[in-house]
Amino acid sequence: MQMTLYSYFRSSCSWRVRAALSLKGLDYEIEAVNLIKDGGQQLSEDYKKINLMAQVPALKVDDTVITQSLSIMEYLEEICPEPSLLPKTALERAKVREICLIIGSGIQPLQNLSVLQYIAKNEGNEKKLEWAKHVIEKGFEALEKLLVSCSGKYCFGDSITFADCFLVPQIYNAKRFGVTLDRFPTIERIDATLKDHQAFIASHPSNQPDCPSDIKA
């Protein structure tokens, strides 16, 4: 089985999948898709044949392509159950997915590149940054309360789950847009715990082959 991940170094959605692949020790190749160069390589007709939404990530498994980060991670969990990134019971798994979807549906899509480019074009860069900071802080307010009730060492208990794969990249985005974590002590604590984990180091944007040399680790 050969796996190729279509990824952009700074894409938080791609980072989630890179982290899951690393945690499971799975081999894969990176096919870089630059979301800025050439007007956005994801908008090319060739890439749209791979991902109809013209987004990253996409995971090619032999001759089949899977898109959407959570779908890809669910697939990885099924083909490589250990180490598991989901808890044992149905209710616990639902809570982990709840955390994922707060980030993946309620925060990240509202501050992703296409939205910010649209705001910058119509209202200017200052409004773009203001909007990104607003939506992340609003989402983190809800997320912090949820994590207080279910976190242990990590987002859900004391084992790394999908939720941690979603949270770490979103914190990276938050810091890029000037969000301070002082108001979110649980989020800040989990980030501090995970930042030195080898899987999150390996999957970090600065360690990707398409990362520009001036910010490469």
Residue pairs with C-beta under 8 A, 6 or more apart in sequence:
1 61
1 62
2 29
2 61
2 62
3 21
3 26
3 27
3 28
3 29
3 59
3 60
3 61
4 28
4 29
4 30
4 31
4 59
4 60
5 14
5 17
5 18
5 21
5 28
5 29
5 30
5 31
5 57
5 58
5 59
5 60
6 31
6 33
6 47
6 50
6 51
6 56
6 57
6 58
6 59
6 60
7 14
7 17
7 18
7 30
7 31
7 32
7 33
7 56
7 57
7 208
7 210
8 14
8 32
8 33
8 34
8 35
8 42
8 56
8 210
9 32
9 205
9 206
9 208
9 209
9 210
9 211
10 35
10 205
10 211
11 35
11 56
11 57
12 108
12 169
12 170
12 172
12 173
13 55
13 56
13 57
13 69
13 104
13 108
13 169
14 56
14 57
14 69
15 168
15 169
15 172
15 203
15 204
15 205
16 69
16 73
16 162
16 165
16 166
16 169
17 57
17 59
17 69
17 72
17 73
17 76
17 165
18 202
18 203
18 208
19 164
19 165
19 168
19 169
19 199
19 200
19 203
20 72
20 73
20 76
20 85
20 162
20 165
21 28
21 76
21 203
22 198
22 199
22 200
22 202
22 203
23 83
23 85
23 160
23 165
23 199
24 76
24 80
24 83
24 85
26 76
26 80
28 59
30 208
30 209
30 210
31 60
32 208
32 209
32 210
33 41
33 42
33 47
33 56
34 40
34 41
34 210
35 41
35 42
35 56
35 113
36 113
38 44
40 54
41 47
42 51
42 54
42 55
42 56
43 54
47 54
48 54
50 58
50 60
50 65
51 58
51 65
51 67
52 67
53 67
55 67
57 67
57 69
57 72
58 65
58 66
58 67
59 65
59 66
59 67
59 72
59 75
61 75
66 72
66 75
69 104
70 97
70 100
70 101
70 104
70 162
73 85
73 162
73 165
76 85
77 84
77 85
77 86
77 162
83 160
84 159
85 160
85 161
85 162
85 165
86 92
86 93
86 96
86 161
86 162
87 93
87 95
87 96
87 156
87 157
87 159
87 161
92 156
92 157
95 150
95 156
96 155
96 156
96 161
96 162
96 163
97 162
98 146
99 143
99 146
99 147
99 150
99 155
99 156
99 162
99 163
99 166
99 167
100 162
100 163
100 166
102 139
102 142
102 143
102 146
103 139
103 143
103 166
103 167
103 170
104 166
106 139
106 142
107 135
107 136
107 139
107 140
107 143
107 170
108 170
108 173
109 115
110 131
110 135
111 131
111 132
111 135
111 136
111 173
111 177
115 131
116 128
116 131
116 132
119 127
119 128
119 131
120 127
120 128
129 177
129 178
132 173
132 177
133 177
133 178
133 179
136 170
136 173
136 174
136 177
136 179
137 179
137 183
140 174
140 179
140 183
140 184
140 187
141 183
141 184
143 167
143 184
143 187
144 183
144 184
144 185
144 186
144 187
147 155
147 186
147 187
147 190
148 186
150 156
150 157
151 157
151 186
151 190
152 158
153 193
154 160
154 161
154 163
154 164
154 190
154 193
154 194
155 161
155 163
155 164
155 167
155 190
156 163
160 194
160 197
160 199
164 190
164 194
167 187
167 190
167 191
167 194
168 191
168 194
168 195
168 200
171 181
171 187
171 191
172 205
174 181
175 181
181 187
181 188
181 191
182 188
194 200
195 201
201 207
204 217
205 211
205 215
206 215
206 216
206 217
207 216
207 217
211 217
